[in-house]
Amino acid sequence: MAGRAGTTKTVAGSTTNQLNGVTRESSELSQKLAALFNHDTSTWLLAQADFLVKLAGRKL
């Protein structure tokens, strides 16, 4: 039984380490995604302004 307890603790420790790693990666990806959305909004506004200027140029 002592062997099983040691194996169980090893598996639990490994699982905890993996969970901590996934949690950290998830947090990092959330931050990157938030930065992407903020950047995307400004990029979209610039593209929209460029389109409207070109459209106005064609109308003249």
Contacts in CASP RR format, 6 or more apart in sequence:
PFRMAT RR
TARGET T0000
AUTHOR 0000-0000-0000
METHOD contacts of the structure
MODEL  1
MAGRAGTTKTVAGSTTNQLNGVTRESSELSQKLAALFNHDTSTWLLAQAD
FLVKLAGRKL
END
